[in-house]
Amino acid sequence: MSTDETLPLFLRACFNQPTERTPVWLMRQAGRYMAEYRAIRKDVDFWGLCKSPELCREVTLQPIDAFGMDAAIIFSDLLVPLPPMGAEVTFGKGMGPVIEPRIDTPADVDRLIHPDVPATMGYVADAVRATVAALPADVPLIGFAGAPFTLAGYLIEGQGSKTWMKTKAFLHAHPEAADKLFTLLTDVVIELLNMQIDAGARAVQIFDSWVGALDPEDYRRWGLRYTKRIVDGVRRPGVPVIVFAKGTGTYLDIVAECGADVLGVDWTLPLDRARALVGPNVALQGNLDPGRLLGPWDALEPAIDRLLDSAGDGTGHIFNLGHGIDRTTDPAQVKRLVDHVRTASAKRRG
């Protein structure tokens, strides 16, 4: 397979091109486990941080400066589109998001609006532009957004959930209203991602954090159908699209039908099995259990090596976690992990 050596390492891996080592970045790599981030949060609330392009740039750069990641991801939040659509999102201390008013009936879907994305979410594009200008040339910036099922789940539940039963009940009881909601969310997400690409993001990731609550048939209806529309709606030459549908390892082959360049894999599915499910033409991202970082190095190191081994010759693999990094993680472990992935993967290529 030919390789474009003018592309940064991360982008070459996204496009399934050979690389001299495995690129590495971590979901939630900018965040509460870093003292530098906590120092900024002492003086600003979460939404204040998200809406400040200068502060978003600073926290996005923190893990790049500290650990040498091969890609940055813009600091933002999956729920950014909801307030402009008419659903307020608040974060209580020690709590997850609370969304009011929540969707309970089909009539509640009708009150949502299709916002002017640049006018109401332009601060995300401003943060992307500021961050791209400050990043090293070989470190691409990833833009992102939430997928319709995950966003709809928060709107219907009014908060996070372990089972997403209200959401599933709404889909089954009110499929026409649910389709109207998912279509609206899909359109807004396409606009939000394209805005980030226009501002300089060189890759985008679609997070469907909770879609694993669905069975395969419902995933086809309420996950794949809309995710594929988003992938098609943001695809451009040279800009890879990553889809991370957590909890879908038993039907990752169905997820692959969305046409993404890269599929994120959670820690419940070994990479060699993921590769067998999806074939050779899509890159894989993942998939270390974030809990591994909380243990000692003599337990973490062999887990990293096993993961690298499961990626075969390493082509089309981006090292990442199987979900976001835990807030109690020691930054020294992150540094050690990144350094080991770099050296160990390079030796495997040799």
Secondary structure, DSSP 8 states (H G I E B T S, - for coil): ----TTS-HHHHHHTT---SS--B--TT-SSTTSHHHHHHHTTS-HHHHHT-HHHHHHHHHHHHHHH--S-EE----TTTTHHHHT-EEEE-TT--EEEES---SHHHHHT-----HHHHHHHHHHHHHHHHHHS-TTS-EEEEEE-HHHHHHHHHHSB--SS-HHHHHHHHH-HHHHHHHHHHHHHHHHHHHHHHHHTT-SEEEEEETTGGGS-HHHHIIIIIHHHHHHHHHH-BTTB-EEEEETT-GGGHHHHGGG--SEEE--TTS-HHHHHHHH-TTSEEEEEE-GGGGGS-HHHHHHHHHHHHHHTTT-TTEEEEESS---TT--HHHHHHHHHHHHHHHHHHH-
